[in-house]
Amino acid sequence: MELVMQNFPFLLEGAYYTLVITLVSMFFGSLIGVIVAIARLKGNKIIQAIARVYVSIIRGTPTLVQIIIIYYGLVDFGISLDPLPAAFIALSINNGAYLSESMRGALQSIPKGQTEAAYATGMTPWQAMRRIVLPQAIRRAIPPVGNTFIGMLKETSLVSVISVTELLRSAQLLIAQYYVYLPFYLGIALIYWVLSTLFAFLLNKLELRLSIYE
């Protein structure tokens, strides 16, 4: 493990990019997820169909294939992306599909009587959604969204195939330099575990804090 400690700053830099990719992808994925969930519940038949097809395609194909299509496939249409933006886009789109299912379930769990009561007070459908339904749904969606968040943290390792120097790619570069495998893989496994545990703890605290408003 001496080599791991010597190169720990380099691995931490990779962990930094892993965190950045995770946070950016979760942020935009959450926005996509909310929009798609509302589209499936409130949109007309065409919008609902488009949303269902999107979710079906993303959930039915490997994340790795989606990353490769975004980075390499779009070149055929004259769209060339740098590795990091390609990673953001691919993982945000992927994340959005899974989060939309969590949000859809959370939105459906809110009693319809609350929406009807909001309409009775003169609120528009958008106001009722924004002020009454969505805040409660977000609180209820925290547990499944948290699981998706931790899963996304680990799935960032897939973007190493498009040369994004995140945590796994950092280890691969060190392995190519020293021709030693196990210490570096064990080292990054420990870092992934620490990050996952930390986020699980923070999300649990957030869930407990928000539960007092239920």
C-alpha positions as a printed NumPy array, in Angstrom:
array([[  0.   ,   0.   ,   0.   ],
       [  3.056,   2.25 ,   0.056],
       [  2.54 ,   3.11 ,  -3.611],
       [ -1.064,   4.055,  -2.888],
       [ -0.021,   6.452,  -0.126],
       [  2.661,   7.99 ,  -2.336],
       [  0.123,   8.64 ,  -5.073],
       [ -2.8  ,   9.437,  -2.789],
       [ -3.02 ,  13.109,  -3.896],
       [ -3.461,  11.933,  -7.494],
       [ -6.217,   9.547,  -6.425],
       [ -7.878,  12.332,  -4.438],
       [ -7.914,  14.459,  -7.58 ],
       [ -9.705,  11.609,  -9.322],
       [-12.137,  11.404,  -6.393],
       [-12.774,  15.139,  -6.789],
       [-13.834,  14.638, -10.414],
       [-15.966,  11.682,  -9.342],
       [-17.801,  13.95 ,  -6.896],
       [-18.198,  16.732,  -9.467],
       [-19.625,  14.342, -12.05 ],
       [-21.97 ,  12.829,  -9.455],
       [-23.281,  16.166,  -8.172],
       [-23.735,  17.742, -11.614],
       [-25.419,  14.627, -13.   ],
       [-27.716,  14.351,  -9.983],
       [-28.684,  18.019, -10.213],
       [-29.635,  17.942, -13.878],
       [-30.957,  14.394, -13.585],
       [-33.286,  15.566, -10.806],
       [-34.604,  18.369, -12.991],
       [-35.186,  15.929, -15.839],
       [-36.785,  13.449, -13.458],
       [-39.286,  15.972, -12.084],
       [-40.21 ,  17.204, -15.576],
       [-40.659,  13.685, -16.929],
       [-42.672,  12.584, -13.883],
       [-45.046,  15.542, -14.241],
       [-45.259,  14.925, -18.001],
       [-46.308,  11.325, -17.415],
       [-48.955,  12.31 , -14.887],
       [-50.258,  15.611, -16.225],
       [-49.322,  15.74 , -19.915],
       [-51.532,  14.932, -22.874],
       [-51.333,  11.521, -24.529],
       [-48.509,  12.494, -26.888],
       [-46.358,  13.955, -24.11 ],
       [-47.05 ,  10.953, -21.895],
       [-46.062,   8.607, -24.704],
       [-42.8  ,  10.484, -25.329],
       [-41.98 ,  10.39 , -21.611],
       [-42.714,   6.655, -21.395],
       [-40.54 ,   5.892, -24.427],
       [-37.677,   7.932, -22.979],
       [-37.843,   6.083, -19.661],
       [-38.151,   2.707, -21.388],
       [-35.149,   3.29 , -23.665],
       [-32.872,   4.62 , -20.93 ],
       [-33.804,   1.951, -18.394],
       [-33.634,  -0.778, -21.031],
       [-30.111,  -0.061, -22.282],
       [-26.749,  -0.21 , -20.457],
       [-25.368,   3.027, -19.063],
       [-22.034,   2.274, -20.715],
       [-23.673,   2.11 , -24.142],
       [-25.396,   5.449, -23.515],
       [-22.07 ,   7.07 , -22.605],
       [-20.42 ,   5.716, -25.746],
       [-23.301,   6.909, -27.942],
       [-23.128,  10.436, -26.494],
       [-19.349,  10.685, -26.83 ],
       [-18.615,   8.729, -30.013],
       [-21.984,   8.378, -31.754],
       [-22.867,  12.071, -31.936],
       [-19.685,  12.695, -33.936],
       [-21.51 ,  11.165, -36.933],
       [-23.927,  14.112, -36.726],
       [-21.165,  16.698, -36.461],
       [-21.452,  17.033, -32.677],
       [-18.109,  16.621, -30.941],
       [-18.047,  16.824, -27.157],
       [-15.171,  16.909, -24.726],
       [-15.096,  13.914, -22.349],
       [-16.29 ,  15.751, -19.239],
       [-19.371,  17.435, -20.814],
       [-20.207,  14.129, -22.509],
       [-20.101,  12.434, -19.105],
       [-22.38 ,  15.108, -17.596],
       [-24.924,  14.764, -20.403],
       [-24.954,  10.967, -20.54 ],
       [-25.259,  10.45 , -16.796],
       [-27.828,  13.235, -16.395],
       [-30.038,  11.681, -19.064],
       [-29.58 ,   8.252, -17.513],
       [-30.244,   9.531, -14.015],
       [-33.313,  11.46 , -15.106],
       [-35.092,   8.315, -16.255],
       [-34.619,   6.523, -12.941],
       [-35.406,   9.56 , -10.827],
       [-38.581,  10.201, -12.829],
       [-39.948,   6.87 , -11.608],
       [-39.152,   7.748,  -7.999],
       [-40.76 ,  11.163,  -8.384],
       [-43.799,   9.756, -10.179],
       [-44.426,   7.371,  -7.297],
       [-43.969,  10.174,  -4.772],
       [-46.346,  12.474,  -6.66 ],
       [-48.985,   9.75 ,  -6.855],
       [-48.719,   9.192,  -3.1  ],
       [-50.035,  12.696,  -2.339],
       [-53.808,  12.523,  -1.67 ],
       [-55.877,  14.068,  -4.449],
       [-57.921,  15.868,  -1.844],
       [-55.019,  18.229,  -1.224],
       [-54.946,  19.242,  -4.868],
       [-58.708,  19.725,  -4.917],
       [-58.476,  21.846,  -1.778],
       [-55.792,  23.966,  -3.434],
       [-58.031,  24.492,  -6.465],
       [-60.875,  25.487,  -4.138],
       [-58.724,  28.277,  -2.71 ],
       [-58.19 ,  29.667,  -6.204],
       [-54.794,  28.174,  -7.023],
       [-53.996,  27.271, -10.619],
       [-52.832,  23.698, -11.379],
       [-49.215,  24.925, -11.584],
       [-49.485,  26.771,  -8.262],
       [-51.01 ,  23.717,  -6.587],
       [-48.218,  21.534,  -7.965],
       [-45.454,  23.948,  -6.957],
       [-46.754,  24.939,  -3.515],
       [-48.637,  21.896,  -2.265],
       [-47.84 ,  18.676,  -4.114],
       [-44.205,  18.97 ,  -5.176],
       [-42.697,  19.915,  -1.768],
       [-44.37 ,  16.906,  -0.128],
       [-43.44 ,  14.597,  -2.998],
       [-39.79 ,  15.62 ,  -2.822],
       [-39.672,  14.796,   0.885],
       [-41.181,  11.376,   0.254],
       [-38.816,  10.719,  -2.653],
       [-35.665,  11.259,  -0.575],
       [-35.03 ,   7.539,   0.234],
       [-35.212,   6.217,  -3.371],
       [-33.456,   9.324,  -4.697],
       [-30.716,   8.76 ,  -2.138],
       [-30.222,   5.21 ,  -3.371],
       [-29.994,   6.511,  -6.935],
       [-27.479,   9.126,  -5.806],
       [-25.195,   6.526,  -4.251],
       [-25.587,   4.318,  -7.308],
       [-24.615,   7.262,  -9.519],
       [-21.501,   7.834,  -7.417],
       [-20.322,   4.341,  -8.318],
       [-21.507,   4.481, -11.932],
       [-19.216,   7.444, -12.592],
       [-16.494,   4.814, -12.963],
       [-17.998,   4.01 , -16.378],
       [-16.908,   7.349, -17.833],
       [-13.316,   6.156, -17.611],
       [-13.947,   4.558, -21.041],
       [-14.076,   8.026, -22.59 ],
       [-10.865,   9.121, -20.83 ],
       [-12.406,  11.168, -18.027],
       [ -9.813,  11.079, -15.258],
       [-12.151,  10.25 , -12.404],
       [-11.26 ,   7.853,  -9.597],
       [-11.106,   4.612, -11.585],
       [ -9.238,   6.216, -14.482],
       [ -6.716,   7.662, -12.018],
       [ -6.042,   4.17 , -10.679],
       [ -5.695,   2.789, -14.209],
       [ -3.101,   5.436, -15.058],
       [ -1.108,   4.559, -11.945],
       [ -1.349,   0.859, -12.726],
       [  0.006,   1.517, -16.221],
       [  2.907,   3.372, -14.628],
       [  3.821,   0.904, -11.863],
       [  2.426,  -2.404, -13.226],
       [  0.855,  -3.126,  -9.844],
       [ -2.897,  -3.837,  -9.716],
       [ -4.273,  -4.903,  -6.358],
       [ -3.099,  -2.043,  -4.096],
       [ -4.556,   0.649,  -6.367],
       [ -7.856,  -1.173,  -6.893],
       [ -8.151,  -1.777,  -3.152],
       [ -7.305,   1.873,  -2.55 ],
       [-10.045,   3.225,  -4.801],
       [-12.5  ,   0.633,  -3.474],
       [-11.876,   2.083,  -0.009],
       [-12.392,   5.638,  -1.287],
       [-15.668,   4.661,  -3.001],
       [-16.829,   2.984,   0.194],
       [-15.987,   6.027,   2.324],
       [-17.785,   8.377,  -0.07 ],
       [-20.84 ,   6.11 ,  -0.294],
       [-21.018,   5.78 ,   3.487],
       [-20.674,   9.532,   3.96 ],
       [-23.456,  10.315,   1.484],
       [-25.699,   7.625,   2.989],
       [-25.21 ,   9.262,   6.405],
       [-25.959,  12.761,   5.086],
       [-29.028,  11.613,   3.17 ],
       [-30.339,   9.81 ,   6.238],
       [-29.922,  13.006,   8.258],
       [-31.734,  14.963,   5.539],
       [-34.58 ,  12.444,   5.492],
       [-34.977,  12.623,   9.271],
       [-34.924,  16.427,   9.194],
       [-37.545,  16.666,   6.463],
       [-39.764,  14.016,   8.071],
       [-40.733,  16.448,  10.846],
       [-42.727,  18.415,   8.261],
       [-44.868,  15.386,   7.344]])
